[in-house]
Amino acid sequence: MSAIAAEWIKLRTLRSTWWALGVGVLVSLTLTALGASTVIARWDPARTSDQAAMGIVVAVYVGVILAQLPLGMLGTMTISAEYASKMIDTTLLATPSRARVLMAKATVLSGAAIVASLLITVPGYLYGRFVAAEFHPSPLPAGAWTVIAGGTLMIVVSTLLGLALGTILRNGAAATAALVAILVVLPFVARMLPWGEHINRVLPAYPALQLIEQVPDIMPSWTAFAVLTGWAVIPLLIAIAGGRARHRS
C-alpha cells in the first residue's frame, strides 16, 4: 500500500496528469454530446424504449474510446518523466522491486482511467437521456453491460499500454509514437490489406470497437475481452522482465 500511496502522490502532483485528464474528458464529452444529438435526431420514431437506452449507451462509450490517446499518453508520461529527471533512481531506492513499482503505477493509473471514464459517461448518459426523452428510454438493458465493460476496459488498457511502452522505451516521445502506431496507425493500415481482418483480430482497436457495437462481429465477445486484456498484461510483463534483465547486466 505504501508504494501505491507514493505513486498516487506523484501522479496527482504532475501538471501533465491534469492536462491529459482534462483534455481527454472535455474532448470526449464534447464529441459525445455532438454525436448523440446527431444520431438521436435520425432515429426511427418507432424505436422502442430498450433500443433507445441501448443507443444512448453506445453513443456514450464511443466518446469514452475517444479518450484513449490522452490517457495512454498519461501512462507514457508517468514513467518516462521519471527516467528523464532521474527520479526513477530515488523511486527504486525507496522500493527496490521494479515489479512492485510498476504494479503500483498500474494500479493508480487504472483508477485514474476509470474515474475519467465516469466523468465522461455519467454526464454523457444523462445528456443522452435528455435528448432522447421522447423515446422514453428504459434503464440499462442487459446488452448494455458488454458495451460498458468493453469501453471501460479499452480506456484502462490504453493507459496501461502507455505505461508499459514508457517503461520499455524510457523515452516519452518514442513511447507516444509507438502508442499512436498501435492504437491508430496499424488498424488503419490493416483495413487496406486483403488479410487485414486477421491483423485487426489481435490489435486492440477492433475488439474494443466490436464490443461497443461500432464494427461487425468477427470474434466472440470473450475473445475480444481477452485480446484487450492481453494488450495490458503482456506489455507490462515485458516491461518487468526487461527491467530485471537490465538490472542483472
C-alpha positions as CSV (number, residue, x, y, z in Angstrom):
1,M,0.0,0.0,0.0
2,S,2.9,2.4,0.7
3,A,4.1,2.0,-2.9
4,I,0.6,2.8,-4.2
5,A,0.3,5.8,-1.9
6,A,3.6,7.1,-3.2
7,E,2.6,6.7,-6.8
8,W,-0.7,8.4,-6.2
9,I,1.1,11.4,-4.7
10,K,3.5,11.6,-7.7
11,L,0.6,11.3,-10.2
12,R,-1.6,14.0,-8.7
13,T,1.3,16.4,-8.3
14,L,2.3,16.2,-12.0
15,R,0.8,19.0,-14.1
16,S,0.7,16.7,-17.1
17,T,-1.8,14.5,-15.2
18,W,-4.4,17.2,-15.1
19,W,-3.8,18.3,-18.7
20,A,-4.2,14.7,-20.0
21,L,-7.3,14.0,-18.0
22,G,-8.8,17.4,-18.7
23,V,-8.2,17.2,-22.5
24,G,-9.4,13.6,-22.7
25,V,-12.6,14.2,-20.7
26,L,-13.5,17.6,-22.3
27,V,-12.9,16.5,-25.9
28,S,-14.7,13.2,-25.3
29,L,-17.7,14.9,-23.6
30,T,-18.0,17.5,-26.4
31,L,-17.9,14.9,-29.2
32,T,-20.3,12.6,-27.2
33,A,-22.8,15.4,-26.9
34,L,-22.5,16.3,-30.6
35,G,-22.6,12.7,-31.7
36,A,-25.5,11.8,-29.5
37,S,-27.6,14.8,-30.7
38,T,-26.9,14.0,-34.4
39,V,-27.6,10.2,-34.0
40,I,-30.7,10.6,-31.9
41,A,-32.2,13.1,-34.3
42,R,-32.1,10.5,-37.0
43,W,-33.7,7.7,-35.0
44,D,-36.9,6.0,-36.3
45,P,-39.9,7.2,-34.4
46,A,-40.9,3.6,-33.8
47,R,-37.7,2.8,-31.8
48,T,-38.6,1.0,-28.6
49,S,-37.5,2.2,-25.1
50,D,-34.9,-0.6,-24.8
51,Q,-33.5,0.3,-28.3
52,A,-33.3,3.9,-27.2
53,A,-31.5,3.1,-24.0
54,M,-29.0,0.9,-25.9
55,G,-28.4,3.6,-28.4
56,I,-27.6,6.1,-25.7
57,V,-25.1,3.8,-24.1
58,V,-23.4,3.0,-27.4
59,A,-23.1,6.8,-28.2
60,V,-21.6,7.5,-24.8
61,Y,-19.0,4.8,-25.0
62,V,-17.9,5.9,-28.4
63,G,-16.9,9.1,-26.5
64,V,-15.0,7.0,-23.9
65,I,-13.0,5.3,-26.6
66,L,-12.0,8.8,-28.0
67,A,-10.2,9.5,-24.7
68,Q,-7.8,6.5,-25.1
69,L,-5.0,8.5,-26.6
70,P,-4.8,11.3,-24.0
71,L,-5.0,8.7,-21.2
72,G,-2.4,6.5,-23.0
73,M,-0.1,9.5,-23.2
74,L,-0.6,10.0,-19.5
75,G,0.6,6.4,-19.0
76,T,3.8,7.1,-21.0
77,M,4.5,10.4,-19.3
78,T,4.1,8.9,-15.8
79,I,7.2,6.7,-16.2
80,S,9.2,8.5,-18.9
81,A,9.2,11.7,-16.9
82,E,10.9,9.8,-14.0
83,Y,13.5,8.4,-16.3
84,A,14.2,11.9,-17.9
85,S,14.5,13.5,-14.5
86,K,16.4,10.6,-12.9
87,M,13.8,10.4,-10.2
88,I,13.4,6.8,-11.0
89,D,16.6,6.1,-9.1
90,T,15.0,7.6,-6.0
91,T,11.9,5.6,-6.6
92,L,13.9,2.3,-6.9
93,L,16.0,3.2,-3.8
94,A,12.8,3.5,-1.8
95,T,11.2,0.5,-3.4
96,P,13.9,-1.8,-4.9
97,S,11.4,-4.2,-6.6
98,R,10.8,-2.9,-10.1
99,A,7.7,-5.2,-10.4
100,R,6.2,-3.6,-7.3
101,V,6.8,-0.1,-8.6
102,L,5.3,-0.9,-11.9
103,M,2.3,-2.6,-10.4
104,A,1.7,0.3,-8.1
105,K,1.8,2.7,-11.0
106,A,-0.5,0.4,-13.0
107,T,-3.0,0.4,-10.1
108,V,-3.0,4.2,-9.7
109,L,-3.3,4.8,-13.4
110,S,-6.1,2.2,-13.8
111,G,-8.0,4.1,-11.1
112,A,-7.4,7.4,-12.9
113,A,-8.7,5.9,-16.2
114,I,-11.8,4.5,-14.5
115,V,-12.5,7.9,-13.0
116,A,-12.0,9.6,-16.4
117,S,-14.5,7.1,-17.9
118,L,-17.1,8.0,-15.3
119,L,-16.5,11.7,-15.9
120,I,-17.4,11.1,-19.5
121,T,-20.1,8.5,-19.2
122,V,-22.3,9.9,-16.4
123,P,-22.8,13.4,-17.9
124,G,-23.0,11.9,-21.4
125,Y,-25.6,9.3,-20.4
126,L,-27.7,12.0,-18.6
127,Y,-27.5,14.2,-21.7
128,G,-28.4,11.4,-24.0
129,R,-31.5,10.5,-21.9
130,F,-32.5,14.2,-22.0
131,V,-32.1,14.4,-25.8
132,A,-33.9,11.1,-26.3
133,A,-36.7,11.8,-23.8
134,E,-39.4,11.4,-26.4
135,F,-38.4,7.7,-26.8
136,H,-38.8,7.1,-23.1
137,P,-35.5,5.1,-22.8
138,S,-35.6,2.3,-20.3
139,P,-32.9,1.7,-17.6
140,L,-29.8,-0.1,-18.8
141,P,-30.8,-3.2,-20.8
142,A,-28.8,-6.4,-20.3
143,G,-26.8,-6.0,-23.5
144,A,-25.5,-2.6,-22.4
145,W,-23.2,-4.1,-19.9
146,T,-21.0,-5.6,-22.6
147,V,-20.6,-2.1,-24.1
148,I,-19.9,-0.6,-20.7
149,A,-17.3,-3.2,-19.8
150,G,-15.7,-3.1,-23.3
151,G,-15.4,0.7,-23.3
152,T,-14.1,0.9,-19.8
153,L,-11.6,-1.9,-20.4
154,M,-10.3,-0.1,-23.5
155,I,-9.5,3.1,-21.8
156,V,-7.7,1.2,-19.0
157,V,-5.8,-0.9,-21.5
158,S,-4.7,2.2,-23.4
159,T,-3.4,3.8,-20.2
160,L,-1.5,0.7,-19.1
161,L,-0.1,0.2,-22.6
162,G,1.3,3.7,-22.4
163,L,2.9,2.9,-19.1
164,A,4.4,-0.3,-20.4
165,L,5.8,1.4,-23.6
166,G,7.2,4.3,-21.5
167,T,8.9,1.7,-19.2
168,I,10.3,-0.3,-22.1
169,L,11.5,2.6,-24.3
170,R,12.3,5.1,-21.5
171,N,11.5,8.0,-23.8
172,G,8.2,9.9,-23.8
173,A,8.3,10.8,-27.5
174,A,9.2,7.3,-28.6
175,A,6.6,5.7,-26.3
176,T,3.9,8.1,-27.5
177,A,4.8,7.4,-31.2
178,A,4.6,3.6,-30.5
179,L,1.2,4.1,-28.7
180,V,-0.3,6.0,-31.7
181,A,1.1,3.4,-34.1
182,I,-0.6,0.5,-32.2
183,L,-3.9,2.3,-31.5
184,V,-4.4,4.3,-34.7
185,V,-1.9,3.7,-37.5
186,L,-1.7,-0.1,-37.6
187,P,-5.5,-0.6,-37.5
188,F,-5.9,1.9,-40.3
189,V,-3.2,0.3,-42.5
190,A,-4.6,-3.2,-41.8
191,R,-8.0,-2.2,-43.2
192,M,-6.4,-1.6,-46.6
193,L,-4.8,-5.1,-46.7
194,P,-6.5,-8.1,-48.1
195,W,-5.7,-10.1,-44.9
196,G,-6.1,-7.1,-42.7
197,E,-9.1,-8.6,-40.8
198,H,-6.7,-11.2,-39.3
199,I,-4.3,-8.5,-38.1
200,N,-7.2,-6.5,-36.6
201,R,-8.2,-9.5,-34.6
202,V,-5.0,-9.2,-32.5
203,L,-4.8,-5.4,-32.3
204,P,-6.7,-3.6,-29.5
205,A,-8.8,-1.2,-31.6
206,Y,-11.1,-3.6,-33.4
207,P,-12.0,-5.7,-30.4
208,A,-12.9,-2.5,-28.5
209,L,-15.0,-1.2,-31.4
210,Q,-16.7,-4.5,-31.7
211,L,-17.6,-4.5,-28.0
212,I,-19.2,-1.0,-28.3
213,E,-21.1,-2.2,-31.4
214,Q,-19.3,0.1,-34.0
215,V,-18.0,-2.7,-36.3
216,P,-19.3,-6.1,-37.4
217,D,-18.5,-9.0,-35.0
218,I,-15.6,-11.1,-36.3
219,M,-14.9,-12.8,-32.9
220,P,-16.8,-13.9,-29.8
221,S,-17.1,-11.2,-27.1
222,W,-15.0,-13.3,-24.7
223,T,-12.2,-13.3,-27.3
224,A,-12.5,-9.6,-27.7
225,F,-12.2,-9.1,-24.0
226,A,-9.2,-11.5,-23.9
227,V,-7.4,-9.6,-26.7
228,L,-7.9,-6.3,-24.9
229,T,-6.7,-7.6,-21.6
230,G,-3.6,-9.1,-23.3
231,W,-2.6,-5.7,-24.5
232,A,-2.4,-4.5,-20.9
233,V,-0.9,-7.6,-19.3
234,I,1.7,-8.8,-21.8
235,P,3.4,-5.4,-22.4
236,L,3.6,-4.9,-18.6
237,L,5.2,-8.3,-18.1
238,I,7.7,-7.5,-20.9
239,A,8.5,-4.2,-19.1
240,I,9.0,-6.0,-15.8
241,A,11.2,-8.7,-17.4
242,G,13.2,-6.0,-19.3
243,G,13.8,-4.1,-16.1
244,R,15.1,-7.2,-14.4
245,A,17.4,-8.0,-17.4
246,R,18.9,-4.5,-17.3
247,H,19.4,-4.8,-13.5
248,R,21.3,-8.1,-13.8
249,S,23.5,-6.7,-16.6
